[in-house]
Amino acid sequence: MSRPFLRLAAAGLLALLGGCYVPAPVPHALLEVSATGTYVLEGQAVDDAALAAGLSARRAAEPKLVVEIKVAPGAPMSAVDAAVAKIEAAQARVAFVGATAVR
């Protein structure tokens, strides 16, 4: 290989690596919906009102909040839909995690 080609390849590699960065971590909260439709936010059982208030307070403190929803098998979809609506009302992001996900 010629030296100009090697220099060009090295310059291209450096240009690619120069654009690499590690993004800032994003805060996450875990919301579990049980088979009976009850909610557990970050390990604490909450009712509808406490869920909405807790999400709003957490979102105010952490503007890029992502709420992970873990739905138990057989959970009523109405409870899941209500949870998603509360998360969106708090202007947080929604993500679903599998039933076997561990935090």
Residue frames relative to the residue before (quaternion, step in Angstrom):
aa qw qx qy qz dx dy dz
M 1.0000 0.0000 0.0000 0.0000 0.00 0.00 0.00
S 0.4518 -0.6899 0.4975 0.2692 3.51 -1.09 0.71
R 0.6235 -0.5686 0.3954 0.3628 3.55 -1.20 0.57
P 0.6428 0.5163 -0.3612 0.4356 3.66 0.86 -0.72
F 0.6351 0.5223 -0.3336 0.4610 3.58 1.04 -0.75
L 0.6557 0.5087 -0.3119 0.4626 3.59 0.93 -0.87
R 0.6472 0.5102 -0.3194 0.4678 3.59 0.99 -0.80
L 0.6506 0.5092 -0.3097 0.4706 3.56 0.99 -0.83
A 0.6522 0.5047 -0.3113 0.4722 3.59 0.97 -0.85
A 0.6529 0.5047 -0.3127 0.4704 3.59 0.98 -0.84
A 0.6428 0.5152 -0.3223 0.4663 3.59 0.98 -0.80
G 0.6492 0.5141 -0.3133 0.4647 3.59 0.99 -0.80
L 0.6490 0.5144 -0.3088 0.4678 3.57 0.99 -0.84
L 0.6527 0.5046 -0.3097 0.4727 3.58 0.97 -0.83
A 0.6333 0.5276 -0.3330 0.4579 3.58 1.01 -0.77
L 0.6546 0.5035 -0.3110 0.4704 3.59 1.00 -0.81
L 0.6982 0.4680 -0.2753 0.4666 3.57 0.87 -0.91
G 0.5993 0.5771 -0.3571 0.4247 3.58 1.12 -0.57
G 0.6785 0.4871 -0.2843 0.4707 3.59 1.18 -0.51
C 0.5260 0.6370 -0.4114 0.3851 3.61 1.26 -0.10
Y 0.0992 0.7727 -0.6234 0.0676 3.53 -1.08 0.73
V 0.3946 -0.6723 0.5650 0.2703 3.52 -1.28 0.32
P 0.3665 -0.7467 0.5040 0.2325 3.61 -0.58 1.09
A 0.5885 -0.5699 0.4419 0.3654 3.53 -1.22 0.52
P 0.5322 -0.6268 0.4475 0.3515 3.61 -1.02 0.66
V 0.2928 -0.7399 0.5841 0.1604 3.55 -1.15 0.71
P 0.4403 -0.7036 0.4839 0.2774 3.61 -0.83 0.92
H 0.1289 -0.7839 0.6060 0.0413 3.54 -1.05 0.87
A 0.1069 -0.7418 0.6565 0.0857 3.52 -1.26 0.56
L 0.2919 -0.7584 0.5581 0.1678 3.57 -1.06 0.71
L 0.0637 -0.7645 0.6414 0.0058 3.53 -0.88 1.07
E 0.1303 -0.7896 0.5975 0.0507 3.54 -0.72 1.10
V 0.1659 -0.7494 0.6345 0.0906 3.55 -1.02 0.89
S 0.3114 -0.7843 0.5110 0.1633 3.58 -0.55 1.19
A 0.6912 -0.4701 0.3564 0.4174 3.55 -1.33 0.17
T 0.6877 0.4496 -0.2847 0.4939 3.59 1.19 -0.44
G 0.5850 -0.6134 0.3586 0.3911 3.59 1.28 -0.04
T 0.5041 0.6335 -0.4441 0.3840 3.59 1.20 0.19
Y 0.3870 -0.7375 0.5195 0.1909 3.55 -1.24 0.55
V 0.0640 -0.7384 0.6694 0.0503 3.52 -1.25 0.67
L 0.0873 -0.8035 0.5889 0.0004 3.57 -0.52 1.24
E 0.8368 -0.1146 0.0274 0.5347 3.55 -0.57 1.20
G 0.7634 -0.4071 0.1948 0.4621 3.56 0.91 0.98
Q 0.6779 0.4538 -0.2846 0.5035 3.62 1.28 -0.08
A 0.4136 -0.6881 0.5338 0.2654 3.58 -0.82 0.96
V 0.0009 -0.7993 0.5993 -0.0436 3.58 -0.90 0.97
D 0.3775 -0.6786 0.5707 0.2671 3.55 -1.22 0.52
D 0.7694 -0.3677 0.2446 0.4615 3.59 -1.30 -0.01
A 0.6934 0.4815 -0.2846 0.4543 3.59 0.81 -1.00
A 0.6750 0.4831 -0.2962 0.4725 3.59 0.93 -0.88
L 0.6032 0.5470 -0.3591 0.4560 3.59 1.10 -0.63
A 0.6733 0.4905 -0.2995 0.4651 3.58 0.82 -0.95
A 0.6775 0.4899 -0.2943 0.4631 3.59 0.89 -0.91
G 0.6639 0.5156 -0.3012 0.4502 3.57 0.95 -0.89
L 0.6580 0.5014 -0.3063 0.4709 3.56 0.98 -0.83
S 0.6561 0.5123 -0.3127 0.4575 3.58 0.93 -0.85
A 0.6644 0.4967 -0.3047 0.4679 3.58 0.94 -0.85
R 0.6702 0.4917 -0.3043 0.4653 3.58 0.91 -0.88
R 0.6530 0.5115 -0.3111 0.4639 3.59 0.99 -0.82
A 0.6230 0.5336 -0.3422 0.4583 3.61 1.04 -0.70
A 0.6939 0.4580 -0.2663 0.4877 3.58 1.06 -0.76
E 0.7926 0.1694 -0.0645 0.5822 3.59 1.12 -0.68
P 0.2693 -0.8395 0.4494 0.1443 3.59 0.16 1.31
K 0.7380 0.3874 -0.2398 0.4978 3.63 1.08 -0.52
L 0.2028 0.8373 -0.4864 0.1455 3.57 1.21 0.53
V 0.1135 -0.7410 0.6592 0.0592 3.54 -1.10 0.88
V 0.1743 -0.7756 0.6002 0.0883 3.57 -0.77 1.05
E 0.2219 -0.7687 0.5915 0.0995 3.53 -0.67 1.19
I 0.1755 -0.7820 0.5920 0.0849 3.57 -0.81 1.01
K 0.1009 -0.7636 0.6375 0.0193 3.53 -0.86 1.09
V 0.1251 -0.8293 0.5444 0.0148 3.55 -0.39 1.28
A 0.3837 -0.7140 0.5405 0.2256 3.58 -0.81 1.03
P 0.5801 -0.5668 0.4388 0.3868 3.59 -1.10 0.60
G 0.8059 0.2686 -0.2157 0.4815 3.55 -0.95 0.90
A 0.4251 0.7000 -0.4749 0.3221 3.59 1.25 0.02
P 0.5044 -0.6551 0.4593 0.3248 3.59 -0.97 0.76
M 0.4956 -0.6763 0.4610 0.2907 3.56 -0.88 0.94
S 0.5665 0.5897 -0.3911 0.4223 3.59 1.13 -0.50
A 0.6488 0.5009 -0.3164 0.4775 3.61 1.04 -0.73
V 0.6398 0.5093 -0.3213 0.4776 3.58 1.03 -0.77
D 0.6533 0.5126 -0.3103 0.4628 3.58 0.92 -0.90
A 0.6549 0.5057 -0.3119 0.4671 3.59 0.97 -0.84
A 0.6398 0.5216 -0.3242 0.4621 3.59 1.02 -0.78
V 0.6461 0.5101 -0.3171 0.4709 3.58 0.94 -0.86
A 0.6413 0.5232 -0.3222 0.4595 3.60 0.97 -0.82
K 0.6620 0.4955 -0.3071 0.4711 3.61 0.98 -0.80
I 0.6307 0.5192 -0.3311 0.4723 3.59 1.02 -0.76
E 0.6772 0.4807 -0.2906 0.4752 3.57 0.90 -0.91
A 0.6233 0.5328 -0.3406 0.4601 3.61 1.03 -0.70
A 0.6710 0.4645 -0.2860 0.5022 3.58 1.13 -0.64
Q 0.3976 -0.7476 0.4323 0.3099 3.57 1.38 -0.06
A 0.4184 0.6471 -0.5069 0.3864 3.54 1.02 0.89
R 0.5158 -0.6177 0.4892 0.3364 3.55 -1.30 0.24
V 0.3161 -0.7409 0.5695 0.1638 3.54 -1.22 0.64
A 0.0597 0.7615 -0.6443 0.0369 3.56 -1.06 0.83
F 0.2668 -0.7522 0.5793 0.1656 3.56 -0.99 0.80
V 0.1309 -0.7731 0.6161 0.0748 3.56 -1.03 0.83
G 0.5967 -0.5955 0.4115 0.3464 3.54 -1.17 0.59
A 0.6455 -0.5456 0.3805 0.3754 3.52 -1.24 0.49
T 0.7118 0.4369 -0.2688 0.4799 3.60 1.13 -0.48
A 0.4137 0.7212 -0.4715 0.2941 3.59 1.25 0.03
V 0.1673 -0.7787 0.6007 0.0685 3.54 -1.00 0.89
R 0.2113 -0.7736 0.5843 0.1247 3.57 -0.98 0.81
